[in-house]
């Protein structure tokens, strides 16, 4: 059977504020969405039937959103304490679910694709902090499949 792939989209912004200039200077509020087949945002409702609607979040997408969100929150914390000012963070994360011929399966992997905009600080430090955030992420440390991170750092 073919693999099933799900994507979530995470976005955080300093919204005109100081970004991660200090630990207390940035909001932790962020938006997580997923798309329907038509490209519209899915409502934040978990489908309850055994046959999930493509118009509602499924548990796999919710797990992926948790991985993405946990990583981002640790990353912003580490940037704030390391002199890296982040003003925008977007992640188009992906999870791969592999099913066998009987329809039984498991999650094979998840990949985070953070696209981070910084206004000050060393881009190499900003990139390296993703490894530290991954080590601290409670959700990533709790799953039994690889969670990869492929960051892009943009200096503005």
VEXVEX-363712 format. One line per field, with one value per atom (N, C-alpha, C): residue number from 1; atom name; x, y, z. Coordinates in steps of 0.02 Angstrom, whole numbers, always signed. Layout:
# VEXVEX-363712
pos [NUM, ...]
site [CA, ...]
x [X, ...]
y [Y, ...]
z [Z, ...]
***
This chain:
# VEXVEX-363712
pos [1, 1, 1, 2, 2, 2, 3, 3, 3, 4, 4, 4, 5, 5, 5, 6, 6, 6, 7, 7, 7, 8, 8, 8, 9, 9, 9, 10, 10, 10, 11, 11, 11, 12, 12, 12, 13, 13, 13, 14, 14, 14, 15, 15, 15, 16, 16, 16, 17, 17, 17, 18, 18, 18, 19, 19, 19, 20, 20, 20, 21, 21, 21, 22, 22, 22, 23, 23, 23, 24, 24, 24, 25, 25, 25, 26, 26, 26, 27, 27, 27, 28, 28, 28, 29, 29, 29, 30, 30, 30, 31, 31, 31, 32, 32, 32, 33, 33, 33, 34, 34, 34, 35, 35, 35, 36, 36, 36, 37, 37, 37, 38, 38, 38, 39, 39, 39, 40, 40, 40, 41, 41, 41, 42, 42, 42, 43, 43, 43, 44, 44, 44, 45, 45, 45, 46, 46, 46, 47, 47, 47, 48, 48, 48, 49, 49, 49, 50, 50, 50, 51, 51, 51, 52, 52, 52, 53, 53, 53, 54, 54, 54, 55, 55, 55, 56, 56, 56, 57, 57, 57, 58, 58, 58, 59, 59, 59, 60, 60, 60, 61, 61, 61, 62, 62, 62, 63, 63, 63, 64, 64, 64, 65, 65, 65, 66, 66, 66, 67, 67, 67, 68, 68, 68, 69, 69, 69, 70, 70, 70, 71, 71, 71, 72, 72, 72, 73, 73, 73, 74, 74, 74, 75, 75, 75, 76, 76, 76, 77, 77, 77, 78, 78, 78, 79, 79, 79, 80, 80, 80, 81, 81, 81, 82, 82, 82, 83, 83, 83, 84, 84, 84, 85, 85, 85, 86, 86, 86, 87, 87, 87, 88, 88, 88, 89, 89, 89, 90, 90, 90, 91, 91, 91, 92, 92, 92, 93, 93, 93, 94, 94, 94, 95, 95, 95, 96, 96, 96, 97, 97, 97, 98, 98, 98, 99, 99, 99, 100, 100, 100, 101, 101, 101, 102, 102, 102, 103, 103, 103, 104, 104, 104, 105, 105, 105, 106, 106, 106, 107, 107, 107, 108, 108, 108, 109, 109, 109, 110, 110, 110, 111, 111, 111, 112, 112, 112, 113, 113, 113, 114, 114, 114, 115, 115, 115, 116, 116, 116, 117, 117, 117, 118, 118, 118, 119, 119, 119, 120, 120, 120, 121, 121, 121, 122, 122, 122, 123, 123, 123, 124, 124, 124, 125, 125, 125, 126, 126, 126, 127, 127, 127, 128, 128, 128, 129, 129, 129, 130, 130, 130, 131, 131, 131, 132, 132, 132, 133, 133, 133, 134, 134, 134, 135, 135, 135, 136, 136, 136, 137, 137, 137, 138, 138, 138, 139, 139, 139, 140, 140, 140, 141, 141, 141, 142, 142, 142, 143, 143, 143, 144, 144, 144, 145, 145, 145, 146, 146, 146, 147, 147, 147, 148, 148, 148, 149, 149, 149, 150, 150, 150, 151, 151, 151, 152, 152, 152, 153, 153, 153, 154, 154, 154, 155, 155, 155, 156, 156, 156]
site [N, CA, C, N, CA, C, N, CA, C, N, CA, C, N, CA, C, N, CA, C, N, CA, C, N, CA, C, N, CA, C, N, CA, C, N, CA, C, N, CA, C, N, CA, C, N, CA, C, N, CA, C, N, CA, C, N, CA, C, N, CA, C, N, CA, C, N, CA, C, N, CA, C, N, CA, C, N, CA, C, N, CA, C, N, CA, C, N, CA, C, N, CA, C, N, CA, C, N, CA, C, N, CA, C, N, CA, C, N, CA, C, N, CA, C, N, CA, C, N, CA, C, N, CA, C, N, CA, C, N, CA, C, N, CA, C, N, CA, C, N, CA, C, N, CA, C, N, CA, C, N, CA, C, N, CA, C, N, CA, C, N, CA, C, N, CA, C, N, CA, C, N, CA, C, N, CA, C, N, CA, C, N, CA, C, N, CA, C, N, CA, C, N, CA, C, N, CA, C, N, CA, C, N, CA, C, N, CA, C, N, CA, C, N, CA, C, N, CA, C, N, CA, C, N, CA, C, N, CA, C, N, CA, C, N, CA, C, N, CA, C, N, CA, C, N, CA, C, N, CA, C, N, CA, C, N, CA, C, N, CA, C, N, CA, C, N, CA, C, N, CA, C, N, CA, C, N, CA, C, N, CA, C, N, CA, C, N, CA, C, N, CA, C, N, CA, C, N, CA, C, N, CA, C, N, CA, C, N, CA, C, N, CA, C, N, CA, C, N, CA, C, N, CA, C, N, CA, C, N, CA, C, N, CA, C, N, CA, C, N, CA, C, N, CA, C, N, CA, C, N, CA, C, N, CA, C, N, CA, C, N, CA, C, N, CA, C, N, CA, C, N, CA, C, N, CA, C, N, CA, C, N, CA, C, N, CA, C, N, CA, C, N, CA, C, N, CA, C, N, CA, C, N, CA, C, N, CA, C, N, CA, C, N, CA, C, N, CA, C, N, CA, C, N, CA, C, N, CA, C, N, CA, C, N, CA, C, N, CA, C, N, CA, C, N, CA, C, N, CA, C, N, CA, C, N, CA, C, N, CA, C, N, CA, C, N, CA, C, N, CA, C, N, CA, C, N, CA, C, N, CA, C, N, CA, C, N, CA, C, N, CA, C, N, CA, C, N, CA, C, N, CA, C, N, CA, C, N, CA, C, N, CA, C, N, CA, C, N, CA, C, N, CA, C, N, CA, C, N, CA, C, N, CA, C, N, CA, C, N, CA, C, N, CA, C]
x [+42, +0, +44, +20, +61, +63, +117, +123, +70, +49, +4, +47, +41, +79, +31, +46, +5, +52, +26, +65, +26, +64, +36, +79, +51, +85, +84, +142, +147, +175, +147, +172, +172, +228, +236, +267, +248, +276, +283, +333, +343, +289, +252, +196, +216, +272, +294, +330, +335, +370, +444, +477, +550, +574, +528, +549, +580, +631, +663, +721, +714, +767, +781, +728, +735, +687, +696, +654, +580, +568, +499, +470, +509, +487, +444, +436, +399, +339, +287, +228, +239, +207, +211, +152, +107, +48, +68, +43, +58, -1, +0, -56, -33, -74, -61, -121, -108, -161, -142, -191, -181, -229, -217, -258, -302, -361, -404, -378, -406, -385, -393, -443, -455, -409, -370, -323, -349, -411, -438, -411, -409, -389, -440, -415, -460, -481, -542, -561, -526, -516, -481, -529, -553, -598, -569, -563, -538, -597, -588, -640, -650, -711, -725, -743, -757, -777, -716, -726, -671, -645, -686, -665, -658, -596, -582, -600, -627, -643, -580, -568, -511, -520, -581, -595, -584, -562, -550, -482, -453, -390, -397, -344, -343, -288, -285, -236, -164, -150, -81, -60, -106, -92, -84, -124, -120, -52, -29, +37, +91, +86, +135, +134, +76, +70, +102, +94, +126, +202, +228, +301, +327, +293, +313, +310, +255, +246, +296, +307, +354, +425, +445, +511, +517, +466, +469, +474, +434, +435, +504, +535, +603, +653, +645, +691, +687, +627, +621, +651, +641, +671, +747, +776, +849, +876, +840, +862, +861, +809, +803, +859, +884, +937, +1007, +1010, +1074, +1088, +1048, +1062, +1042, +997, +973, +901, +890, +823, +784, +733, +689, +628, +608, +547, +494, +512, +462, +485, +438, +453, +396, +411, +361, +387, +343, +363, +311, +331, +288, +312, +286, +307, +271, +303, +273, +283, +233, +237, +219, +254, +243, +215, +157, +124, +126, +157, +163, +114, +74, +26, +49, +35, +51, -11, -6, -60, -124, -119, -179, -209, -177, -202, -177, -131, -101, -38, -23, +35, +63, +112, +143, +174, +188, +221, +295, +319, +389, +436, +413, +457, +417, +447, +420, +479, +466, +517, +491, +528, +512, +552, +522, +555, +549, +580, +573, +608, +572, +600, +598, +657, +664, +695, +663, +691, +719, +783, +816, +836, +836, +859, +927, +948, +1016, +1036, +1102, +1129, +1162, +1201, +1240, +1195, +1188, +1147, +1170, +1236, +1260, +1237, +1237, +1211, +1136, +1100, +1028, +1015, +1055, +1047, +1062, +1117, +1137, +1087, +1052, +1003, +945, +934, +882, +900, +964, +985, +972, +987, +975, +900, +860, +788, +761, +788, +766, +780, +839, +857, +811, +784, +743, +668, +648, +577, +548, +501, +471, +434, +400, +361, +408, +460, +507, +543, +556, +589, +542, +479, +429, +405, +424, +400, +453, +431, +477, +493, +491, +509, +554, +595, +640, +602, +626, +601, +661, +657, +712, +696, +749, +740, +785, +754, +790, +777, +814, +800, +828, +795, +820, +821, +879, +886, +892, +851, +850, +869, +921, +941, +908, +875, +843, +869]
y [-59, +0, +62, +116, +177, +209, +247, +286, +341, +358, +416, +472, +530, +588, +642, +673, +728, +786, +847, +907, +953, +987, +1042, +1103, +1161, +1224, +1263, +1282, +1319, +1388, +1440, +1508, +1545, +1576, +1620, +1684, +1740, +1804, +1849, +1891, +1941, +1994, +1998, +2045, +2116, +2139, +2207, +2217, +2165, +2170, +2161, +2146, +2139, +2068, +2022, +1954, +1923, +1883, +1848, +1887, +1953, +1996, +1976, +1963, +1937, +1880, +1842, +1784, +1803, +1861, +1882, +1929, +1944, +1993, +1964, +1899, +1870, +1829, +1832, +1792, +1720, +1675, +1604, +1583, +1629, +1615, +1603, +1550, +1534, +1499, +1495, +1466, +1401, +1350, +1286, +1271, +1257, +1239, +1178, +1149, +1097, +1114, +1087, +1104, +1045, +1062, +1012, +999, +951, +939, +1000, +1041, +1101, +1159, +1151, +1203, +1249, +1238, +1280, +1256, +1302, +1282, +1234, +1183, +1136, +1167, +1155, +1178, +1137, +1167, +1133, +1087, +1037, +987, +920, +876, +809, +767, +734, +690, +632, +613, +562, +495, +491, +427, +386, +322, +279, +299, +333, +355, +430, +452, +523, +564, +621, +669, +707, +718, +758, +832, +849, +918, +932, +881, +889, +859, +883, +856, +782, +743, +674, +669, +615, +609, +615, +592, +597, +670, +710, +782, +816, +795, +825, +808, +746, +726, +768, +776, +816, +888, +916, +984, +990, +939, +940, +939, +898, +896, +964, +993, +1057, +1112, +1114, +1166, +1160, +1099, +1089, +1110, +1091, +1110, +1186, +1219, +1291, +1326, +1304, +1337, +1332, +1273, +1265, +1308, +1309, +1347, +1421, +1449, +1520, +1535, +1491, +1499, +1501, +1454, +1451, +1512, +1535, +1596, +1656, +1661, +1718, +1719, +1661, +1658, +1655, +1656, +1651, +1711, +1764, +1824, +1821, +1775, +1770, +1798, +1851, +1882, +1855, +1815, +1786, +1831, +1847, +1887, +1849, +1793, +1753, +1680, +1635, +1563, +1527, +1489, +1451, +1380, +1332, +1262, +1225, +1198, +1153, +1083, +1054, +989, +933, +875, +818, +754, +712, +647, +593, +537, +481, +422, +399, +341, +285, +229, +172, +118, +96, +43, -20, -78, -141, -164, -222, -248, -260, -271, -282, -216, -160, -96, -77, -117, -101, -60, -16, +25, +61, +103, +143, +204, +253, +313, +296, +311, +297, +353, +415, +472, +537, +588, +656, +701, +751, +799, +870, +909, +979, +1020, +1071, +1115, +1188, +1205, +1273, +1323, +1377, +1433, +1493, +1512, +1560, +1625, +1681, +1746, +1778, +1797, +1830, +1901, +1946, +2015, +2028, +1987, +1993, +1926, +1919, +1855, +1819, +1770, +1731, +1677, +1678, +1627, +1555, +1545, +1478, +1456, +1503, +1487, +1473, +1514, +1503, +1433, +1412, +1345, +1291, +1299, +1249, +1242, +1296, +1293, +1245, +1230, +1181, +1112, +1095, +1030, +1029, +1085, +1089, +1086, +1121, +1119, +1049, +1013, +944, +900, +909, +870, +884, +945, +965, +952, +939, +932, +868, +878, +821, +774, +803, +761, +720, +751, +714, +659, +672, +623, +566, +572, +522, +476, +490, +449, +399, +345, +292, +291, +349, +356, +417, +420, +477, +542, +594, +662, +702, +719, +755, +829, +869, +942, +970, +1004, +1034, +1109, +1147, +1218, +1261, +1318, +1370, +1434, +1468, +1530, +1588, +1639, +1698, +1758, +1795, +1856, +1915, +1957, +2016, +2080]
z [+0, +0, +0, -30, -31, +38, +49, +111, +112, +170, +180, +208, +179, +203, +225, +281, +307, +319, +310, +323, +370, +412, +452, +439, +451, +441, +506, +530, +593, +576, +607, +597, +663, +679, +737, +711, +739, +719, +780, +778, +831, +828, +774, +765, +783, +756, +768, +834, +874, +938, +930, +985, +985, +969, +956, +942, +1004, +995, +1051, +1081, +1081, +1110, +1182, +1220, +1288, +1297, +1351, +1363, +1373, +1402, +1415, +1362, +1310, +1260, +1205, +1202, +1145, +1167, +1127, +1139, +1118, +1151, +1133, +1090, +1075, +1035, +963, +934, +865, +833, +767, +729, +697, +703, +670, +625, +562, +516, +475, +444, +395, +338, +280, +222, +201, +176, +145, +74, +39, -30, -73, -59, -99, -80, -27, -6, +49, +71, +125, +192, +241, +309, +338, +372, +407, +473, +494, +560, +614, +671, +726, +763, +728, +756, +739, +788, +774, +750, +693, +667, +716, +727, +778, +749, +685, +657, +638, +624, +604, +535, +496, +429, +431, +434, +444, +383, +396, +343, +326, +262, +242, +261, +281, +300, +374, +412, +484, +501, +555, +578, +596, +581, +604, +658, +695, +749, +726, +665, +639, +630, +604, +597, +665, +712, +779, +812, +802, +828, +795, +729, +693, +717, +727, +752, +821, +863, +929, +924, +879, +869, +846, +797, +769, +822, +859, +910, +967, +992, +1047, +1026, +965, +940, +937, +909, +901, +969, +1017, +1082, +1115, +1112, +1138, +1099, +1033, +990, +1007, +1013, +1029, +1098, +1145, +1212, +1207, +1170, +1164, +1127, +1076, +1041, +1088, +1128, +1174, +1225, +1244, +1294, +1262, +1195, +1160, +1115, +1120, +1082, +1009, +991, +922, +922, +884, +883, +824, +840, +790, +784, +722, +712, +673, +643, +607, +605, +613, +614, +580, +529, +492, +485, +490, +483, +443, +387, +348, +362, +415, +439, +402, +400, +364, +405, +405, +439, +387, +391, +345, +383, +362, +391, +339, +357, +311, +331, +282, +293, +255, +284, +250, +211, +179, +137, +176, +241, +283, +308, +291, +315, +384, +411, +475, +462, +507, +493, +553, +538, +590, +558, +600, +576, +566, +507, +490, +511, +501, +516, +514, +542, +538, +520, +480, +461, +472, +510, +521, +471, +444, +395, +419, +476, +501, +455, +440, +402, +450, +473, +528, +504, +520, +503, +566, +563, +620, +600, +649, +636, +667, +715, +741, +770, +778, +801, +743, +760, +712, +680, +613, +579, +593, +602, +618, +688, +735, +802, +797, +758, +749, +721, +674, +644, +696, +733, +782, +839, +855, +910, +895, +832, +814, +843, +842, +871, +946, +979, +1051, +1066, +1026, +1036, +1027, +979, +967, +1028, +1058, +1117, +1176, +1180, +1237, +1226, +1164, +1148, +1179, +1225, +1260, +1213, +1164, +1117, +1074, +1046, +1004, +1043, +1107, +1149, +1169, +1155, +1176, +1121, +1059, +1004, +983, +949, +930, +855, +825, +754, +748, +695, +687, +674, +707, +695, +669, +606, +573, +571, +565, +563, +508, +460, +404, +403, +445, +452, +395, +385, +341, +382, +383, +422, +373, +384, +342, +385, +365, +401, +367, +407, +376, +408]
***
